[in-house]
Every structure is written in structure tokens, then in C-alpha cells.
Amino acid sequence: LLVGAPRALALPGQAANRSGALFACPLSAEPTDCWRVPIDEGEDPQRESKENQWLGVSVESQGPGGKILTCAHRYEVRHRVRQPLETRDVIGRCFVLSQDLRARDELDGGEWKFCEGRAPGHERFGSCQQGLAAAFSPDRRYVLLGAPGTYNWKGTLRVEQLQQSSLDLLLPDAGPFEAGGEKEQDPSLIPVPANSYFGFSVAAGPGLTRRHQLSFVTGAPRANHTGAVVILRRDSASRLVAEAVLGGHQLSSAFGHALALLDLNSDG
């Protein structure tokens, strides 16, 4: 059992009071044998801050033999530290681990932070908060990263391929794919207004709009003051394009706050 503890006390080398943590708990008769997974142990205060980063805010597993994913959506990148024009970008970051909860290959580790190096400011990627929601696709091929703070809290969703071999990267659907465009980074392509929190919840599954086609779903619980759920598909220009927008029916209902996909009538 993997347990996120986003308000857990920091480790000694993190230069923070609370950084959050991921715990592994064996299912045994002993109730106190959970242990802290040894990730994210250091800090470079000249370029980052892990104070209240909320590591463990999301935790996902691919199942036996697969990868583990956990995120810290309030992780900060710092610029011009201790100078008059110091800035901090709350970009968020995620960790991918192998089944034994260690970094075993080039995909593993904490370098999953797609907002790093992009245009700062709350109207662009300075409040990205990647990883508030995160998931794997059921075919184990993709990782989904919600970033609801992007574009003045309009939000975005990014989908990246987990397989990174030279052959995998040549496939036409290798990605990465992003709402708003991975290259264009155009918020007008995202079908919700500002302050919608698009990317607050994420999921993926086949057969939602077309048989056997993988769709990506995200919630925007503040869209139009009622909330919305958006079903997206990949296109040939590395974009996630909306196929359907389901709106909430009640004011302040936060429709889309959480998602789960299932086949109620067993029609595939």
C-alpha cells in the first residue's frame, strides 16, 4: 500500500519544515511498519524550495511490475535568490519510480516537470502546479499530468510517453501531447475560461468516443462557476483537442472535482 503524506515533516537535507512524503505500508498484522520511501532527499536553495511542496498529493501505480508515480504540485523554482528581483515559480514536479520504489532507468526520478524553463508569470507557467492530479493510461504507455494553475488558472493537461526507446519515439503517436499545443502553448485552444482549474482531475480510457481509441479526460471544477469535464483526443500536431465538454448543472457544484472511468453496460 502506497500512501501520500503531503504535509509530512521534511528530511534533514531539505532546508524546509514540511515537504511531504511517500510511504510504503506492507499489508501485515503490524500496524506500525510503514516506511518512508527515500526520494527527494536533498535541496539546492539557490534554485529551488521544497517548503510546503506537498510531495504525495497524488499517488498512482501501474500495478504489478509497473511504474509508480507521485507528485509535489507546490514545488518551487527560485530565480535571483536573495536579490531585489527574486522570483519563485510554483511549477510542481513528479517522481516516477520502478516497482521496488527506486530509480532504476532513465525514466525514473524527479525530473518530470514540464513547466520548468517556460515563460513565467501567473498568466503563463509561473503557477503551473503540475501534478495536483496525475495518472497512467490503462495501456501503460502514457503518463497524464494535470497543471491547473497554468494560463491564469485556466489550466492544462500534458500527456507524455513512458517508453523512450528510439523506436518508440518514432511512432506517430509518441507525443508529447498538450492542451493548448505542446509547441503553440496557446490558451485559446483550451475550451474553458480562465480560473477553471482544467487539469484538476485526470483519467484515460479506450472507447469513450470511438471504439478502441484512447481518450483523455480532465475535470475543470471551476469552469463557468459550475464546473466541467472535457474529453480529449490526440491530433497530429501534438495537441489534445476537445471532443466533448460536459458542463455542471448547479452553481458552485465543482463538477469535475474527481473522475473515474468505467464501462457500466459492458459494451466495450
N, C-alpha and C positions, 0 to 999 in steps of 0.2 A: 504494500500500500504506500503510495507516494502522497505526501501531504505538503501543501504550500503554507508557509507561515510568514506572510508579508510584513508583519510587524515584529518579527523576532529580533533580538539584540544582535548587534554587529559583531563580527570577528575582530580580534585584536589588531589585525593589519589593515582594517578597512577605514580607519580615520572617521568613524561615524558612530552614532549611538544606536540607531536601529537601521538595519539594512534589509531585513527579511532573509528567509532561508527556505531550503527544500529539505524535507525529512523523509527517510525511508523507514517504514514500520513493518517488521515481519509479523505475519498473522499467527501469533503464538499465544500461549496461555500467560505469558509475561506482559503486563500492560505498560512496562516502562523501558522496553528495549528499542525504541525508536532512536535513530542516529541521524545526525546532520550530514547531508551529502557535501563532500569537500569541493565546492565550486566557488568561484568569485572571491578568492581569499585575500587578495591584495587591493591596493588603490594607488593611483598616481594623482595626488591632489593638485598638480599643476594642469591637469587636463580633464578631470572627472570628479564627480561627487556621488557617493552611494548612500548619503544620508536620506532616509525615508524613500529609498528607491523601490520598495515593495517587491523584492525578489520572492517569487512564489505566488504572485497574484493570479497566475494561470499555470496549470499543470496538465500536460497531455501525454499519453502513451500510445504507441502503435501496437501494443500487445506483445506477446512472447516473441523474442528475437528481434524486436524493432527498436526504434529510437524513442528517447524521452525528450520532452520539451517543457521548459519553464521560463517565465519572463519576469522582468522588473520594469514595469511601464513608466516609472518615475526616475529612472536612471538619467543623470545629468552629464552633459559635456560642458566643460568650462573653457572660456577663452579670456586671454589677457588677465590672468589671475592676479589679484591684489593691485590692479591698476585702476585708474579712474573710470575707464570704459569697460570694466569687466562685464562679461555676459555669460549666461547659462542657458543652454538649450535642453529642455526636458524631452529627449528623443526616445528614451526607452531602449531596452535591449533584451534579447532572448538567448538562452543556452540550449543547445542540442547535445544530448549525451547518448552513449551506447547503452545496451541492456544492463551492463554491470555498473551503470551510473558513473562512468568515466569517459574521458575524451580519448577515443580510440582511432579516429581517422580525421581526414581534413575537413569533414563536415561538422565535427563536434567542437564544442567550445562556445564562448560567449560573443563571437563576432557577428551575430545575426542582429544587425542594427542598420536598416536600410536608410534611415533618415540622417545618418551621420554624413557630414560633408555637403549636405544640401542647403538651399537658401534658408537662412534663419528668420526669426520673427514669427509671431503667432499666426500671421496670415499665410505663412508658408509651412516650414517644417520645424520651427523652433519649439513647438509644444506638441510634437508628434505623438508621444506616449504610446509607442509601438509595444504591443504585447499585452495590453489590457485584456484582449481576447486573442487566442491563438489556437490552432487546431492542425491536425494532419488530415489529408484526404484519405478516404477509405481504401484507395488502391495503393497507399503508402508512398505515392510518388511525390506529392507536394506538401509544403507547409504553408499554412494560411496565417497571416499576421495582420491583425486589426490595429489601426492607428487613429483613434477617434479625435485626437487633438489637432490633426493636420488641417491646413487651409481654414484657419479661424474656426476650428471645431466643427467644420463640415465633416471631416474625417476621410479616411481612405482605407482600402484593403489591398494588400500585396500578397501574391502567390508566387512562391519560389520552388523550383525543383530540388528534391533532395539528392537524386542521383547526379553526379557531376563528372562522369567519365566523358572522354572526348566524343564517344559515340552518342551518349545521351544528350549532350549539348548540341548536337547537330540535328536532332529531331525537330520538326516544325512546331511542336507544342512544348518546347523546352522552357519557354519563358525567359525571365520572369514576367509576370503579368501584374498590372496595377490599375485600379480605378483612377481615372484621370490621365492614364497613359504613363507607362514606365519612362518614356522619353519626353513626351509633351509636358507632363506634370501640370495639367490644365484642370483646375477645379470645376470649370463649367461643364465638363464631361460627366460629373458625378450628379445623379438625378435627385439630389436633396438640397435644401438650403443650408446656409451657414448655421452653426450651432446645433446640428442634427445628431452628432456623435456617431456617424456612419463608421462601422468597424467596431462597435461596442460589443457585439457578439458575432461569432463566425461559425460556419459549418460548410460541409461539402458533401455531395452525394450524386449518384447517377440517376438518370431517368426522371428528373423533375419536370423538364420541359420537352426533352426528346429522349427516346429510348437509347440507353447505353451512353448518352453524352453526360460528361461530368459537369455539374453546375456548382457554383459557389454562392453562398447565401450569407448575408450580413444584416444585422439589425442597426437601426438608427433611431434610438428610443426618444429623441427629442425633435424629430423631423415634424415640422408644421404643428408643433405643440401636442401632437397625439402619438407620434412615433410611426415608424415604417420598417418594413422588411423588404430587402431588394435581392432578387435572384439575378445572378450574373453569369455570363459565358465568356470564354476567351475569344479574341479575334486575332487576325493575322498581324496586327500592328502592336502586339504586346499589351493590349488593353483588356480590362474587364468591362464588358458592356452590359448594361441593364437589359434584361428580357422581361422582367415584371417587377412592379412596385406595389406592395400590399400596404395600404395605409391603415393606421389605427382608427378606431371609431369614437373614442372618448377623449376629451381634453385631459392632458396630463396623465394618460394611462401608461406611458412609457412602453408602448407596443414595440416589440423587438429587443427588449432588455436581455432576453435569453432565448436560445434556439435549440431545437433538437429535430433531426430528420428521421422519419420512419415511414414504412410502407403499410398503411392501415388496411388496405384491401388486397394485399399480396398480388398486385398486378405487375410487379417487377419495376 
